[in-house]
Structures are given as C-alpha cells and as structure tokens.
Amino acid sequence: MCGIVGAIAQRNVSEILLEGLRRLEYRGYDSAGLAILNAEGDIQRTRALGKVIELEKAIIAETEGNGLAGTIGIAHTRWATHGVPSEANAHPHMSSDDVVLVHNGIIENYQDLKTELKAQGYVFNSETDSEVVIHLIHRELQQHDFAQAVKNAITHLEGAYALAIMQKGNQDELWVARQGSPLVIGVGMDEFYVGSDPLALLQVTDRFIYLEEGDLAHITREKLTILDQDHQVVDREITVFDHKIGTADKGEYRHFMMKEIFEQPDVIRNCLEGRISKTRLLEQAFGIKAKEVFDQTQAVQIIACGTSYHSGLVAKYWIESLVGIPCQIEVASEYRYRKTVALPNSLFITISQSGETADTLAALRKSKEIGFLASLSICNVPGSSLVRESDLAIMTNAGPEIGVASTKAFTSQLVALMLLTIALGRRHGMVEQVEEEIIAELTKLPELIEKTLLLDDEIKDMANAFAEKNHSLFLGRGAMYPIAMEGALKLKEISYIHAEAYPAGELKHGPLALVDKDMPIVTVAPHNDMLDKLKSNLEEVRARGGELFVFADKRANVLPGDGLQVLKLPIVSELMEPILYIIPLQLFSYHVAILKGTDVDQPRNLAKSVTVE
C-alpha cells in the first residue's frame, strides 16, 4: 500500500513529486525516495528512511541546498511488506545505471524470478520484491527497445503492481503499468502526471484518467497512449475531480483526524444529497440496474475489512430487522480463502473507503465465480477498482480522508447502508410511513452530530482520567455492539492501548474476571429496549471495583458517581443511535492519544489504504 508519483513536464518536476509524496504519506511512511533525469539524461536518485521530510533533508544535503532538477521524474513513499524499513529497501530501485522504477503492490512470484535473475548475474541490493521487476526490464533492454522491454517484463509478473519506469538518457518517455493496484494519470497542458491517488496531483490538475486492470501507458509531454491487457490502443475517459467534496488541508485543526471528525455533519449531508426527497429514497442513486437487482434480492452477503466491517455489522441488524431477509457478513481476508456458498438471489456487498483494499477486491472477484445475483460496492472513491468492477455502486461522498484511523468514512458508510436498507425494505413489506420516518431521522442527524461535537471539552476531561490506563473493555448491546467494537479499534489504532469489545451480555462469560480498577470499562448506553439489561451489566462491573466511562442518552438515567463517569448525549431515534454514538468514541480516542503523545494521523505500523494482503 505504498504511494507513487510521476511527472513529465515542461518545467522542473521535483516540487511536483515532493508535494505528491506529502499528500500520499497516508499510504505509507516507512521510507521515501525520488529519481529525476537531469539535463544530461543521467538518473539522480535520493532515498531516505522515514517520512517525506527526511527525504527533503537528504536532497538538500546531497545537492548542497540546490535541490534536484529535471523535467521527468518518479517518486515513492513506502509501507514495508518485503524487507524492513531501510534506505536500501526504499524506492526508486535501479538496475545498473540504466533504468529506474517505483512500484506499489506485491509480486507473488518474486522469489522464483529472483533466483532466475541471480543465476544470470544480477546483483540484488535490497530485500524487496520490487527489485526483481527493474532487473527484468533491464534484461529485456539487452535485446529490445524500451517499449518492448516493459511489455515483455510484465508478462513474467504474478501479483499486484502499479509501476512507473524511466530510462537513462530518455527524457521523453515515461512508462506506467497497472495490475491490481490503483493508478491514475493526471492531464495537464503539454504535461502529464502519475499518482496512486488523484489527491497526490490536485496541486497541478483536476483532470484524471483512471487506468483499468492490465493497462499499460506510454507517456510523453505531448501524447498519452494507453494499451489494454491485449496491448490494443484504447481510449479512457477523462474525469474532472469534484473539489466540492473536500480538501486535503488541515485548516484550523491540529490533526487531520480531528478535522475529519468535525466534518461529519457536512459529510452526512453530502451523502444524502441527491439520494432522498423530503420523504422518499431516490434509489436510482445506486445505479441504472438498481431496481432490477433489488427486485430480485432475497439475501445479502456483506464483505469488508476493519472499520468497514464494523459498519457492515450494524447493517446486519438493520437489514434483518427492517427488511426481514438473511444478511451474512464476513471479513474479506477470511472469505476469500475458504469454500463458500451463496444463498439464492443473494446480493454481494463490498464496503471500502478506498475501493482498493486487496482482500475486499479479491473477495469481489471470487464472488463472480460463485453465482451471486449481483454486486454492490459502498465506497468513497468513484474511480476505484471496487466501484468499476461492481454491478452497482453508491459513493459515500465523504471527501479525502487522510487520517489513517477512519472516522467520517465510517459514518458515511452507515448512512449509505441505511439507504440500502430502505431500498431493500420496499420489496419486503416496509410501508411508506416507515420509510418517511427513517428519512426524517436521517435528515436530523447532521444537527444532532453538531450538538454532540459541542461536548468535546467534556470528552477531553473524561480522557484525562483514562490516559494512564493500559487495557480496557468496550461494551454494547444489539446494534451498539459493533459501535463498541469500532470504539475499541479507534483506541487501539491511535493510542496503542489494548482494548477489546464484548456484547455486554457476555461480560459474565469470562471478561468479568479481568475487571478491576486498572481495567476501565467504556460503555455505550442509549435509551432503548436493551437499557435495563445493560444497567445490570454496569452494576456487575461497579460491584467488582471497575471504573466505568459511560456514553448515555439523556433519558437513560445513568448518574455519575465514584468510579462512574457519564457523558449525556442528545436524544436520537433508536435506528440512528449507531451513527451518533460513534462520534464521542472517536473524540475520546483522539484525546487519549493526544495525552499519550502518539502520532495521531500516522500511527505506527499502519497505513491508510491496505492494497496488499
């Protein structure tokens, strides 16, 4: 899940590449590197361990403050998969001094290729799988021109890759290839740019071409030629980026995560825009085939990972209670590797912020062989692989999410899933009055979340009493159990505090043994049918000296006391409780992380878009 950038232009591209890397650091920040062809056509390469700022320092040191200069270049920010984070394992990789490459993805057969290349005399300077690719290209260059060498080399590759390649002495050509990893081409005036994400290139263009599976592109300053997997010339549509959806700047906020938490009222408005009338769902938002597919849907299979998986768990409660059809959900990394059975007329649903999560994509592709009715993706990136390969799609319209710990993507996924629940419910007995009530509650959500965000100072005070803990339990019942899971995940991700979530009713089946003053309990307690049972669970904890942090409905009558801190939330309908109650848990985790002194936006060992297994 690395990030790559490239440019061929009429001007010095070094700052374009560096700014692109800064914008792609959410994809990985173990190391960074940049290569430019200078005026003589020689490859100038600089690499550094750590974040992009370390690369900038290295460039200044190596060039005595002059910087790198050239009109064609490639760059890379790394999330380590093969080989430890080190300068030697950092991209770009070279073969001799003749050719240079950056790569995002996994080459599954790299060991066999490496053995073959070593036997032919190639020396490897890194532990990465990527280095085999550049040596393959170099080998082909001994007998072919640049174009044919690239074409021949990629035929040997198994796995996923997005590649950008330059040749020494060749300042007029940049080759890129895509298979299983995202890659876009930015279109400028007599110049082109390459990136893993449009976000990397928004400083120079808002016009993008999304490469498809197997595409190979030949780029000069004047011309772009795209070849499909059969090496036939094809046209790919130019898409204009919608700047209204969001920005990549922190603005007044200390961290992207905090900015993204506070964006959630507008994000929900964006997600609803154009999808509902005053009282009704406009189901055409799911695509032109939506009616045909939904009319036949008798069951649902949801596949997702991480935070997206938790949104799917909430949807299971909604679909089975409001629609009355079976809903199964599974983690993509498990689903893709086991024998599965599709229920008759079952809709296959994938959920992903990026639309490039490797396991989710693999599960989608597997589903096409099993016999599902159709596929639907819920995603935040319109041109992503998941969207392009699904029969139906609905965009969450959350805008760029930079913080590694997902916040606004989660709430927008829940809104989209509720819209889906309505669409399916229409076919299974949901009366118009119920639909109208749900739509009304959805439209109230942004204001309720704004009121919840005003509790930030109170949440910060709660965090002060929590920050020195090393372990915690999160409890919830019904549809609030997945919210407890998501709250625990947020805490783990950014504060590095061990946290587990349990259905509150399971407390007495083991976890209660852990409860003492050093094992705080975080509980979500809305005013619903499960409240009385939840209160009983809380008393069990207090009786054993446990410290409680409770996020409760104003009507819940949960009163603070010794070892019991309570935050009272705005009154919200039961169906909307999961969407509202995650907000204070996000803020709680954020403030705990601040007190712990961690890197909130870029927590250790994690990256934003998991495009590898």
N, C-alpha and C positions, 0 to 999 in steps of 0.2 A: 504494500500500500504506500509506495513511495510517490513522490511528485516529480514530474519532468516538465521542463520548459525549453522551448527552442525559438529561434528567430532568424530570419534572413531579410535584410532591410537595406535601405539607402543610407543609413546612419549607424553610429556606434550602438551595438545592441547590449552592451554589458549591463547598463542600468535596467533595461527591459527584463533581462534574465534575472537579475538580483531581486527586483521588485516581484517578479513572478514567483520566485522561491519564497520570499517573505509571505506571500499570500497562500502558498501551498504548504506551509510548515505544519498545518493541522494534519497533513497526511503522513508526517514522519519527520523526526528531527534528531536522528542519531548522528548524521553527518550530512555534509553538503559539498557540492563541487560544481565547477563551471569550466567550460572549454570554449575558446574562441579562436578562429583563424585570423592571424594578424595580416598586415598588408602584404607580407611576403608569402602568405599561404601556409605558414607554419602553425602547428597546433600549440596554443598556450593553454595550459591546464593548471588549475589551482583547486585543491581539496582541503577540507578541514573537518576534524571531529567536532561534533556538537551542532549547535543551531546555526542558522544563516549568518548571524552576526559574527560568528567565529570565522566563517568563510570571508566575509568582508574584511576582517582584520588581517587574514592571511594574504589576501590580494594586495592590500596596502603595503604589507611588509615585503612581499616578493617583488613588487613593482616600485618600491621606494616612494609610494604615495601617488604614482602616476595612473594606476588602475590599468585594466586590460582594455584593449581597443580592437575592434573588428566589426565587420558588418554581417557576420554569420556566427552563430554560436548555439550551444546547448548547455543545459544545467539540470541539477538533480538535488532533491532533498530526500534523505533515506530513512526508512524504517526497516531495521535489520531483520532479515529472515534467514539468509545463509551467510554465516560469518559474523563475528562480533562487531559492534560499532568501532571502527578504526579508520584512520586515514587511508590505509591500504585498501580497505574494503569499500571506501567511498567511490561514488561515480563522479565524473565520467571514467569509463575504462578505455584503455588503448591497446592496440596490437602493433608492436614496433612503434614507429612514429607516424604510421601511415593512415590510420583510421581510428575514429573515436566514437563512443556510443554512450547513451544513457538508457536505462531500462527500468520499467515498473512491471512487476509480476513475478511469476515463478516458472522457471524452466525445469520441468519434472525429470527430463532425461539428461540433465547436465552431467551427471557422473559418468555415464557411458560416453558422452561427447568429449568430456574432459580426458578420459583415458585414451580415446582415439587421437585427440589433438596432441597430447603429451608424447604419444608414440611417434608422431610426425615432427617432433622437435619444438613444439610450442611450450613456452615457459609461462606459468601462471603466477601472478603477483598478488592475487587476492584469494579469499575463500568463497567468493560469491559464485552463484550460478550464472550471473550476468556476463562474466568474463568469457565464457565459452562462446557467446554469440559474436563478440567482436573478433575473436580468433577465427571463427568460421567464416566471417566476412573477409578477413584478411587472406585466408586460404583461397577463397574463391577469386579474390582480386589477382591472384597469380596467373589466372587463365582467362578472366573475363573483365569487362568494364564494370564501373561502379553499379550501374543499374542491375545488371545480370548477377553480379556478386551478391547483392542484397536479396534478390529474388531467390537465388539458389540456397543461400544460407538459411533463410527462414523455413524452408521446406524440411529442414532437419530438426526443427524445434517442436517439442511437445510441452504443453502447458499454457500459461498465460503471459502475454507480453504487450507492452506499449514501448516502442523503440523510436529513438531519434538518432540519426547517424550522419557524421561528416567525414570527409576525406581530405587528407593533407593536399594542399595545392589547388583544391577545388572550391573556390569561393562562391560558386554559382549554383550549387546543388545541396539540398538537404533532403534526405530520405526518411520517411517515418512509416511505421507499420503498427497494426493493432490486431490483437487476438486475445480476447478475454479480459483485457484491461482497458480502462477508458482513455480516450484521446480525442481532443478537438483541435481544429485548425482555425485560428483567427485570421480574418481577412482585412488587410489594410490597403493603403494606396501604394501600389508597386512594392508591397512587402507583405510577408506572411509570418504568422506566429504559431507556435505549437504549445499545447498545455494539457495536463491531466484533467483540468477543470477550467471552464470559462473564467472563473474567479481570478485565475492567475494572470489573465490577459486583459482584464477590464480597463486597465490604465492606458491601453493603446487601441482597443477596438471593442465594439459591441456586436460585431458580426461574426458568426461562428458556423463552421461545418462540423457536424458530429460524424466521425468515422464509424463505419459499421464493422461487424465481425469479419476478419480476414482482409480488410482494406490495406492497401499499400499506396503511399502517396509520394510523388516526386514534386518537390517544391523548388522553384526558382523565384527571383524577385518579381518577374513579370507573369508567371504562369504556375498554376496548380493543376497537376494531373493525378487523378485518383483511379487506381486499379482495384477491382474487386478480387475475391479469392481465386477467381479463374484468370486473373491478370487481364481482364477486359476493362477498357476505359469506361467509367461511369460518371454520372453527374450526381452530386449530393447537394441537397438543399442548403442554402444559407439562411440561418436563423438569427434574428435580431434579439439580443438579450433584453429582457424586461427589467429596466432599472427601478421600477416602482416597487418591486418585491422586497428589496432590502439592500443594505450596503455592507461593505467589508471593513468599516471603521468602528472603533470602539466608542467614538464620540466622548461623552462626558463620563463614561463608566471606566472603572479601574480594570475590569476584565471583560472579555467577550461573553463569558458565561453570564455575568450579571446583566449585561446589555440584552442578551437573548432571553433571559428570564423576564425582564421588564417589557420586552417586545410582544409577549404572548397575547395581550388583549388585541393588538392590531393583527397579529398572525391569525387569530381565530376569525377576525372579521374578513381577512383576505381569503381564508379557507372557505368561508361561507359565501363570499361574493360570487354572484352569478350561478350559484347552485341551489338557492332557495328563493321562492317568492315570499310574500308576507306569511303565508300559512302552509306552503307546499314545497316539497322537494322537486327540483328540476333534474330528473335522473339522467337527462341527456349529457350531463356533466361527466358521466362515466364512459361516454363514447357512443358512436353511432350504432353499435351492436348491443348496447346495454339491455334494451327491452327484450330482445330475442334471447339473450343469455339468462337474464333474471327470470323470465317467464318459465324457464326450464329448470332452474336451480332448486334442488331438493336437499342439498347438504353443502357444507363448507369445510374446506381444509385450509388452514392458515399456516404459513411458514414464515419465520423471521428469526432474527438474532438479537441478543442484548436488549436494549431499551425497546426496540420494535417488537420483540417477543412479548414484552410486558403489555404493550398496547393491544396486541392480539389476544392476550389472556382476558383483558377487560371485555373485548369484543365478543368472546365466547359467552360470557354472562349475558350480554345484550342480545345476541342473536338467538340463543336458546330460550330466553325468557320472552322476548318480544316477537320473534319470528316463529319459533317453535319447530325449527329444523336442527338436525345434528350439526355441531360445529366442533371439529377437531383442530388442535393446534400442536405444533411440534417445532423444536429448534432445528434450523436448517442443516446444521452440521451433523445432526443425527439422522434426520430424514433422508438425506442424500445417499447414505451408505447402508441403508437396510432395505429389505424387501417390503414393499408397501402395497396396500390395496385401496383403490378408490371406490367410495360409495357411488351408487348410480346417480347420474346427473349432479355430480359434485363440482362446485366452483373452487378452483385453486387460487388462493390469495397469497401474494407475497407483500411484505411490508419492509421498506428500507428507506432511510433518509437519503442516502447517496444513489441508490439504484445500481451500485457496482459491487456490493458485498458478494464475495466469491461463492460462499456456501449457499446463499439465497439464490443466486443466479444458477448454480448447478442444480439446485432442487427444482427450479422452474423448468430447466431443460429436461430433467428427468421426468417431470410430470407429463410432458408431451408424449412420452412413451407409454404411460400407464393407462390413459384413457379418461382423463378428466373432461368435463363438459367444456370448460374454457378457463382462461387465466385472467386474473385481475391484479394489477400492481397498485399499491398505495405508496407514493414516492414524492420526494421533494425536488428532484432534478429531471426536468422534462426530456432532455435528450439522452438520458442514461440507458444503459443496456437493458435493465429490467423493464423499463417503460416500452422500449422499442420491441422487445421480444414477447410482450404480453398482449392478449387479445383486447383487454380493456385496461384503462388506467385512470386514476384520479390523482391530480397533483395536490399536495398539501399546501403549497404556496407559502411556505414558512420563510423563504429567503435564505441567503447563505448562512449556514450555521458553522461557526469557526471553532467554538469551544469543543474540545474532544468529548466532554460529558454532555450528552444530548438533553435538551430542555424543551425548546419551542418545537422541535421536530416531534417530540412525544405528544404534546397536547394537540398539535395539528393532525397527527395520525388518529388520535381518538375522535376528533371531530369528523374526519373523513370516514372513519369506521361507523360512527353513528349515522351518517348519511347513508352508508351502505345498508345498515340495519333497517332503516326506513324503506329503502328501495326493495329489499327482500320481504319486509313485513307486509307490503302492499299485496304481495302474492299469497300471503298466508294468514289472512284474516285481520290484519291491522286496519282498524277503521279510521276514517278521515279525522275524527276528533282526536285520536291518539297522535296521529302524525302532526296535526296542528299544535298540540301541546308540546311535543318534542321540539318542533321548530321554534316555538316561542321561547322555550328554555334555552335553546342554543343561542338565540339572539341576545339573551340576557347575560350570557357567560362573560363577554369582554368586560362589562361593567363590574360584575362580581369579582373577576380576577383583579381588576384595578383596585377595588376595595381591599382585597387580600394583600396586594403588594404594599399597601399603606401600613401593614403590620410588620414591615421589615425590621424596624428598630426593636420591637418586642421579640421577634425571632432571633435577632442578634443577641439579645440578653439571654435567651434560652441557650444559645450556642456557647456562651461563656461558661455555663455550668457543665457543659458536655465535653469541652475540648480536650480535657486531660484523660478522657476515657480511652481504652484500647480495644474494647469489644462492645457490641450492642446487639439487641434483638429488636426487630420491627414486627409489629402485629397488625393484622387487619382481618376483617371477615367479609365474605361474599366478594363482590367486585372490588372491594377495598384491599383485599389480599394482594392482587397484582400491584396496587399502588404502594403497599408496604414493601414489596419486592423491588420496585423501582426506587423508592426512597433509600433502601439499603444499598442498592447498586450505586446511586449517586454518592453516598457517603464513602463507600469503598474506593470509587474511582478517583476522587479528588482529595480526600483527607487521609487515605491509607489506613483508616480504622476498620478493623474486621467487623462486618455486620452481616447478619442473617435475617431473613424474613420467614415468618410462620403464619399460617392461619391461626387466629387467636385460640380457636378450639383445640388446637394441637399442643398448646402450652403444657398441659399436664401429661402429655405423652413423650416426655423426655426433656425438652428445653427448660422446664421449670427447675431442673437440677442445677442449671447454670446461674440462676438468679441470685444475686447478692448486690451489695452497694457498688461493686465495681462493674456490674453488668447492667447498664441502663436499658430501659425498655421504651421504645418510641412507638406510639400507637395513634392510628387514625380512627376517630370515633364520631362519625356523622350520626345524625338523628334518624335512624332507620329501624327496620324491624329487628335487626341484629344487635341493637344498642344494649338492651338489658343483659344479654349473654356476654357481650364484650365487657360491660361493667363488672360482671362476676369474675372474668379473667383478670381484670385490673386489680381487684381485691386480693386475688391469689398472689399476685406479684407483691403488693404492699405488705401482706402478711409475712412475707419472707425477706423483708428488708430491701426490696428492689426499688430503684429510683425510676420514676415514670416521667416521660415527656409526652403529653397528650395534645393532639390537634383535634379539637372538638367543635361540633355545631353549637351555636349559642343556646339552642334548646335542649342540649344533651344533659344539662345539669350535672356536669363533671366539675367539681370545685377544687381549686388548688389547696395544697396543704403540705405538711412535711413530706419531702421526697416525692412530691407530685406537682409538676409544673404544667399549666394548662394554657393553650392558646385558643381563643374562641374565634371561629371563622364565620363569615357571612352565611346566612341561610340559603340553601340551594336545593333544588329538587334531587331526589334520590338518583335518577339516571345521570345527572351531571356531576355527582359527587366525585367520581374518579378524576375528572378533568380539573376541578377546583382544588381538591386536596393535595394534588402533587405539587402545587405551587409553593406552599410553605415548606414542604420537604426539600425542594430544590434550594430554597433560600437558606434553610437550616444547614444543609450540607455545605453550601458555599461559605457561610460564615464560620463554620467549624474549620474548614480548610484554610481560610484566611488566618485564623488563630494558630493553626498548626504550621503555617509558613510554607505550604506546598505551592507548586506551580499549577494554579487552578486551571488555566486554559490548556496546558500541555502536560498532564500528569505523566509520571514516569511509566515507561513500558507500554504506553497506549498510543494509538493514533486514531484519527477520525474515521476514515473510510477503510474498512477491512476488506481489501481486494485480494487477499491471499487466504489460503486455508489456515 
